[in-house]
Amino acid sequence: MKTVKDMNIENKKVIIRCDFNVPMKDGKIIDNNRIKESLQTINYCLDNNCKIILLSHLGRVKEESDLEKNNLEPVAKELSKLLDRKVTFINETRGEKLEHAVSSMKEKEIILIQNTRYEDLDGKKESKNDSELGAYWASLADIFINDAFGTIHRAHASNVGIASNIPSCIGFLIEKELNALKELDNPEQPFIVILGGAKVSDKIGVIENLVTKADKILIGGGMAFTFLKAEGYEIGTSLLDNDNIDFCQKVINKYPDKIILPVDVAVTTEYSNEEEYKVKDIASIEYNEMGLDIGPNTLELFKKYLSDAKTVIWNGPLGVYEFSKYKKGTDKLLEYITDNNIKAILGGGDIVAAYKNANLKNEVYHASTGGGATLEYLEGKKLPGLEAIK
């Protein structure tokens, strides 16, 4: 896989696909971490006297009303602050204004083009990898650098489309992500997988691909209750992925020593942070109760299996971490992992958000910037954004 270091980019016009899909509220950026993650590649291009054109999506654009809230201009301003240099924002995705700005660029100048998904208003040209759009964006530069790990599992015009037309490589962020994930191809044992989140259906491919490699798979979150149901337990009104009970039963039957389920849970009668909760053994859940977090005995059980772990991959929180009462299991296990320097890779999405909000005194080995991309990598799928560069 060619990286930016393998390319002669000196004095070249480069187009970089970044992941500036940051959380926004009232036009303000709540968390700028994804912007910060792009800086190494951008600065490397600046050091090589490049003319830099940046592309990114933000949110989903399905109708006209989505345009304003997904405008990338606040990102241009934040990037200007972080780089301490001007970033010119072009409020269009194609056209004369953009072409004139690109043709008149000087070395070390930076342009950020408007949200690539603005093109989705016209037949989903970005998301469906319109060949004409990909070729148009490619025509603006000499070299394409894909540094948006969060979209490499999608074939879009702004990654696969551009890479199909001009010399291409990956940036430092994608290189870092892939190096971390490659450690899971032949993981140092004991290898522990932690899976949480809502649905079993989201993790079927991961379970099938990793169950033969893993020493144990620790299961929490809403998906644990489908496994418990398959075991014959009363789960009350807890989350249930009814279509995948049979899958859970087959996995438990085939790998009884590898699948580790909760032994106690925090239960309540309403999906709310206001109601009182009780910690109950899994055999004691009543018909009107729902489990919203793992209990203390489960936490200790999970710690026992992690105590001598050499490699850990974790995807999905173990409880409803949006509620302060039900994020304890996730936070405490994160704390245990970081305090004990366990080599853990967090698979993007909600578990990384939980990690960043946990105020831990130590850092995890690697926190991925792309949940969907990580899941598909763990399932063993080919990633279109990388295949186009290969």
C-alpha positions as CSV (number, residue, x, y, z in Angstrom):
1,M,0.0,0.0,0.0
2,K,1.6,3.3,-1.1
3,T,1.7,5.9,1.6
4,V,2.3,9.7,1.1
5,K,6.0,9.1,2.0
6,D,6.3,6.8,-1.1
7,M,5.2,9.6,-3.5
8,N,7.1,12.5,-4.9
9,I,4.8,15.3,-3.8
10,E,7.3,18.1,-3.8
11,N,5.7,21.3,-5.3
12,K,2.7,19.2,-6.5
13,K,-1.0,20.0,-6.3
14,V,-2.5,17.4,-4.0
15,I,-6.1,16.7,-3.1
16,I,-6.6,15.1,0.3
17,R,-9.7,13.3,1.4
18,C,-10.0,14.1,5.1
19,D,-12.6,13.0,7.6
20,F,-14.0,16.3,9.0
21,N,-17.3,14.6,9.9
22,V,-17.3,16.3,13.3
23,P,-20.2,16.6,15.8
24,M,-21.8,20.1,15.4
25,K,-24.4,22.0,17.4
26,D,-25.9,25.3,16.4
27,G,-23.1,25.7,13.8
28,K,-20.3,25.1,16.3
29,I,-17.9,22.2,16.5
30,I,-18.3,20.1,19.7
31,D,-15.3,17.9,19.3
32,N,-12.4,18.7,16.9
33,N,-10.5,15.5,17.3
34,R,-11.0,14.3,13.7
35,I,-9.7,17.7,12.5
36,K,-6.6,17.3,14.7
37,E,-6.1,13.8,13.3
38,S,-5.7,15.2,9.8
39,L,-2.9,17.6,10.7
40,Q,0.0,15.3,10.3
41,T,-0.7,14.6,6.6
42,I,-1.5,18.3,5.9
43,N,1.6,19.5,7.6
44,Y,3.7,17.0,5.7
45,C,2.3,18.4,2.4
46,L,3.0,21.9,3.6
47,D,6.6,20.9,4.3
48,N,6.8,19.6,0.7
49,N,5.6,23.0,-0.7
50,C,2.4,21.5,-2.0
51,K,-0.8,23.3,-3.1
52,I,-3.4,21.6,-0.9
53,I,-7.0,20.9,-1.8
54,L,-9.1,19.4,1.0
55,L,-12.3,17.3,0.6
56,S,-14.6,15.9,3.3
57,H,-18.2,15.1,4.0
58,L,-20.2,16.3,7.0
59,G,-23.5,14.6,8.1
60,R,-26.1,13.4,5.6
61,V,-27.6,15.6,2.9
62,K,-30.9,14.3,1.7
63,E,-32.8,17.5,1.1
64,E,-32.3,21.3,0.9
65,S,-32.9,21.8,4.6
66,D,-29.8,19.6,5.4
67,L,-27.4,22.0,3.6
68,E,-27.0,24.8,6.2
69,K,-26.5,22.5,9.2
70,N,-23.9,20.5,7.3
71,N,-21.9,23.4,6.0
72,L,-18.1,22.9,6.3
73,E,-17.2,26.6,6.8
74,P,-16.8,26.2,10.6
75,V,-14.3,23.4,9.9
76,A,-12.3,25.8,7.6
77,K,-12.1,28.3,10.5
78,E,-11.1,25.7,13.1
79,L,-8.5,24.2,10.7
80,S,-7.1,27.8,10.2
81,K,-6.6,28.1,14.0
82,L,-5.0,24.7,14.4
83,L,-2.6,25.2,11.5
84,D,-2.0,28.9,12.3
85,R,-2.4,29.7,8.6
86,K,-5.2,30.7,6.2
87,V,-7.5,28.0,4.9
88,T,-9.6,29.3,2.0
89,F,-13.2,28.0,2.0
90,I,-14.9,27.5,-1.3
91,N,-18.6,27.3,-0.9
92,E,-19.2,25.0,-3.8
93,T,-18.3,21.5,-4.8
94,R,-17.6,22.3,-8.5
95,G,-17.8,25.2,-10.9
96,E,-15.9,28.3,-12.1
97,K,-15.2,29.8,-8.6
98,L,-13.6,26.6,-7.5
99,E,-11.6,26.1,-10.7
100,H,-10.3,29.7,-10.6
101,A,-9.3,29.3,-7.0
102,V,-7.4,26.1,-7.7
103,S,-5.7,27.4,-10.9
104,S,-4.4,30.5,-9.1
105,M,-3.0,28.6,-6.0
106,K,0.5,29.3,-4.8
107,E,2.7,26.8,-2.9
108,K,1.6,26.1,0.7
109,E,-1.9,27.5,0.1
110,I,-4.8,25.5,1.3
111,I,-8.4,25.3,0.0
112,L,-11.3,23.4,1.6
113,I,-14.1,22.6,-0.7
114,Q,-17.7,22.5,0.5
115,N,-19.2,19.3,1.9
116,T,-18.9,16.5,-0.7
117,R,-22.4,15.3,0.2
118,Y,-23.9,18.5,-1.2
119,E,-23.6,16.5,-4.4
120,D,-26.0,13.9,-3.0
121,L,-28.9,16.3,-3.6
122,D,-28.5,15.5,-7.4
123,G,-28.9,11.8,-7.6
124,K,-26.5,10.9,-4.8
125,K,-23.5,11.5,-7.0
126,E,-21.1,11.4,-4.1
127,S,-22.5,8.4,-2.3
128,K,-23.0,6.4,-5.5
129,N,-19.5,7.1,-6.8
130,D,-20.6,9.0,-9.9
131,S,-17.7,8.5,-12.3
132,E,-18.0,12.0,-13.9
133,L,-17.8,13.6,-10.4
134,G,-14.8,11.5,-9.4
135,A,-13.0,12.4,-12.6
136,Y,-13.8,16.1,-12.1
137,W,-12.4,16.3,-8.6
138,A,-9.3,14.3,-9.8
139,S,-8.7,16.9,-12.6
140,L,-8.1,19.5,-9.9
141,A,-4.8,17.9,-8.7
142,D,-1.8,15.9,-9.6
143,I,-1.9,13.4,-6.7
144,F,-4.7,12.0,-4.4
145,I,-4.1,11.3,-0.8
146,N,-6.8,9.4,1.0
147,D,-6.6,10.1,4.8
148,A,-10.3,9.5,5.7
149,F,-10.3,6.2,7.5
150,G,-13.9,6.6,8.5
151,T,-15.0,6.3,4.9
152,I,-12.7,3.6,3.4
153,H,-15.4,1.0,3.6
154,R,-17.6,3.0,1.2
155,A,-17.1,3.5,-2.5
156,H,-17.7,7.2,-2.9
157,A,-16.8,9.7,-5.7
158,S,-14.4,11.5,-3.2
159,N,-12.3,8.4,-2.5
160,V,-12.7,5.6,-5.1
161,G,-13.8,8.0,-7.8
162,I,-10.7,10.2,-7.5
163,A,-8.3,7.3,-6.9
164,S,-9.5,5.7,-10.2
165,N,-8.2,8.7,-12.2
166,I,-4.8,10.0,-10.7
167,P,-1.8,8.6,-8.8
168,S,-3.0,7.8,-5.3
169,C,-1.8,6.9,-1.8
170,I,-2.9,6.9,1.8
171,G,-2.1,9.5,4.5
172,F,-0.6,9.1,7.9
173,L,-3.9,8.7,9.7
174,I,-5.0,5.7,7.6
175,E,-1.5,4.2,7.9
176,K,-1.7,4.5,11.7
177,E,-5.2,2.9,11.8
178,L,-4.2,0.0,9.5
179,N,-1.0,-0.7,11.5
180,A,-3.1,-1.0,14.7
181,L,-5.7,-3.2,13.1
182,K,-3.0,-5.5,11.4
183,E,-2.0,-6.5,14.9
184,L,-5.3,-8.4,15.1
185,D,-4.4,-10.5,12.0
186,N,-2.1,-12.5,14.1
187,P,-2.7,-11.3,17.7
188,E,-0.5,-12.0,20.7
189,Q,-2.4,-14.4,23.0
190,P,-4.4,-14.3,25.2
191,F,-6.6,-12.4,22.7
192,I,-9.8,-11.0,24.2
193,V,-12.7,-9.5,22.2
194,I,-15.2,-7.3,24.0
195,L,-18.5,-6.6,22.1
196,G,-21.3,-4.3,23.2
197,G,-23.8,-2.1,21.6
198,A,-27.4,-2.7,20.7
199,K,-27.8,-5.3,18.0
200,V,-26.4,-8.8,17.4
201,S,-26.9,-8.2,13.7
202,D,-24.3,-5.5,13.6
203,K,-21.7,-7.9,15.0
204,I,-22.4,-11.3,13.3
205,G,-19.6,-10.9,10.8
206,V,-17.2,-9.9,13.6
207,I,-18.1,-12.8,15.8
208,E,-17.8,-15.3,12.9
209,N,-14.4,-14.0,11.8
210,L,-12.9,-13.6,15.3
211,V,-14.3,-16.4,17.4
212,T,-11.7,-18.9,16.0
213,K,-8.8,-16.4,16.8
214,A,-10.1,-15.2,20.2
215,D,-9.5,-16.9,23.5
216,K,-12.7,-15.3,24.9
217,I,-15.4,-13.0,23.6
218,L,-16.9,-10.9,26.4
219,I,-20.4,-9.7,25.5
220,G,-22.3,-6.8,27.1
221,G,-24.6,-4.0,26.0
222,G,-28.0,-4.6,24.5
223,M,-26.8,-7.4,22.4
224,A,-26.1,-9.6,25.5
225,F,-29.8,-10.0,26.1
226,T,-30.3,-11.8,22.8
227,F,-27.6,-14.3,23.9
228,L,-29.2,-14.6,27.3
229,K,-32.6,-15.2,25.7
230,A,-31.0,-17.9,23.6
231,E,-29.8,-19.5,26.8
232,G,-33.4,-19.6,28.1
233,Y,-33.3,-16.7,30.5
234,E,-36.2,-14.3,31.1
235,I,-35.0,-10.9,29.9
236,G,-38.1,-8.9,30.5
237,T,-38.4,-5.8,28.3
238,S,-34.6,-5.7,27.6
239,L,-33.4,-5.1,24.0
240,L,-33.9,-8.2,21.9
241,D,-32.7,-8.9,18.3
242,N,-35.4,-11.6,17.7
243,D,-34.1,-12.5,14.2
244,N,-30.8,-13.6,15.6
245,I,-31.7,-15.8,18.5
246,D,-30.8,-18.9,16.5
247,F,-27.4,-17.5,15.5
248,C,-26.6,-16.8,19.2
249,Q,-27.7,-20.3,20.2
250,K,-25.4,-21.9,17.5
251,V,-22.4,-19.8,18.6
252,I,-23.0,-20.7,22.2
253,N,-23.3,-24.4,21.4
254,K,-20.3,-24.4,19.1
255,Y,-18.0,-22.3,21.4
256,P,-19.3,-22.8,24.9
257,D,-16.0,-21.9,26.5
258,K,-15.4,-18.8,24.5
259,I,-18.6,-16.8,24.8
260,I,-18.7,-15.0,28.2
261,L,-22.1,-13.4,29.1
262,P,-23.1,-11.1,32.0
263,V,-24.0,-12.8,35.3
264,D,-25.7,-9.7,36.7
265,V,-27.2,-6.5,35.3
266,A,-28.6,-3.2,36.4
267,V,-32.3,-3.3,35.8
268,T,-35.2,-0.8,35.8
269,T,-38.7,-0.5,34.5
270,E,-38.3,2.5,32.3
271,Y,-35.8,3.5,29.7
272,S,-34.8,6.6,31.6
273,N,-32.0,8.1,33.7
274,E,-34.5,9.2,36.3
275,E,-35.9,5.9,37.5
276,E,-34.3,3.9,40.3
277,Y,-32.5,0.8,39.3
278,K,-31.5,-2.5,41.0
279,V,-28.7,-4.9,40.4
280,K,-30.0,-8.4,39.8
281,D,-28.6,-11.8,38.9
282,I,-29.5,-12.7,35.3
283,A,-31.8,-15.5,36.6
284,S,-33.9,-12.9,38.6
285,I,-34.9,-10.5,35.8
286,E,-38.7,-10.0,35.9
287,Y,-41.1,-9.6,32.9
288,N,-41.4,-5.8,33.3
289,E,-37.7,-5.1,33.8
290,M,-35.0,-4.1,31.3
291,G,-31.3,-4.4,31.7
292,L,-29.4,-1.2,30.9
293,D,-25.8,-2.0,32.2
294,I,-23.6,-4.9,33.3
295,G,-23.5,-5.4,37.1
296,P,-20.5,-5.4,39.5
297,N,-20.1,-9.2,39.4
298,T,-19.9,-9.2,35.6
299,L,-17.4,-6.4,35.8
300,E,-15.2,-8.6,38.0
301,L,-15.7,-11.5,35.7
302,F,-14.6,-9.5,32.7
303,K,-11.6,-8.2,34.6
304,K,-10.5,-11.8,35.4
305,Y,-10.3,-12.7,31.7
306,L,-8.5,-9.4,30.9
307,S,-6.0,-9.8,33.7
308,D,-3.5,-11.7,31.6
309,A,-4.7,-10.5,28.1
310,K,-2.0,-9.5,25.6
311,T,-4.3,-8.1,22.9
312,V,-7.8,-6.7,23.2
313,I,-10.3,-5.4,20.6
314,W,-13.4,-3.6,22.0
315,N,-16.4,-2.5,19.9
316,G,-19.6,-1.1,21.5
317,P,-20.3,0.1,25.1
318,L,-21.5,-2.3,27.8
319,G,-24.5,-0.2,28.8
320,V,-26.6,2.8,27.9
321,Y,-23.6,5.1,28.3
322,E,-25.7,8.2,27.4
323,F,-27.3,7.8,30.8
324,S,-25.0,8.6,33.7
325,K,-26.4,5.7,35.8
326,Y,-25.7,3.1,33.1
327,K,-22.2,4.0,31.9
328,K,-20.5,2.7,35.0
329,G,-19.7,-0.7,33.6
330,T,-18.1,0.7,30.5
331,D,-16.2,3.4,32.3
332,K,-14.8,1.1,35.0
333,L,-13.7,-1.5,32.5
334,L,-12.0,1.2,30.4
335,E,-10.3,2.4,33.6
336,Y,-9.1,-1.1,34.4
337,I,-7.7,-1.6,30.9
338,T,-5.8,1.8,30.8
339,D,-4.6,1.5,34.4
340,N,-3.1,-1.9,33.7
341,N,-1.6,-0.9,30.3
342,I,-3.4,-3.7,28.5
343,K,-2.9,-3.4,24.7
344,A,-6.4,-2.5,23.7
345,I,-7.8,-1.3,20.4
346,L,-11.1,0.6,20.6
347,G,-13.1,0.0,17.4
348,G,-14.4,3.5,16.7
349,G,-18.0,4.9,17.2
350,D,-19.7,4.9,20.5
351,I,-16.9,3.1,22.5
352,V,-14.4,5.8,21.5
353,A,-16.9,8.5,22.4
354,A,-17.4,6.8,25.8
355,Y,-13.6,6.6,26.2
356,K,-13.1,10.3,25.5
357,N,-15.8,11.3,28.0
358,A,-14.5,9.0,30.8
359,N,-11.7,11.4,32.0
360,L,-9.2,8.6,32.4
361,K,-5.8,9.3,33.7
362,N,-4.1,6.9,31.2
363,E,-4.6,6.4,27.5
364,V,-5.7,3.4,25.6
365,Y,-3.3,1.8,23.1
366,H,-5.4,2.9,20.0
367,A,-8.8,4.5,19.6
368,S,-10.0,4.2,16.0
369,T,-11.6,7.2,14.2
370,G,-13.9,4.9,12.1
371,G,-16.4,2.5,13.6
372,G,-18.0,1.2,10.4
373,A,-14.6,0.8,8.7
374,T,-13.2,-1.0,11.7
375,L,-16.2,-3.4,11.9
376,E,-15.8,-4.3,8.2
377,Y,-12.1,-4.8,8.6
378,L,-12.8,-7.2,11.5
379,E,-15.3,-9.0,9.4
380,G,-12.6,-9.7,6.9
381,K,-14.2,-7.6,4.1
382,K,-12.4,-5.8,1.4
383,L,-12.5,-2.0,1.9
384,P,-13.2,-0.2,-1.4
385,G,-11.3,3.0,-0.4
386,L,-8.1,0.9,0.0
387,E,-8.7,-1.4,-3.0
388,A,-8.9,1.6,-5.3
389,I,-5.4,2.6,-4.2
390,K,-3.9,-0.9,-4.3
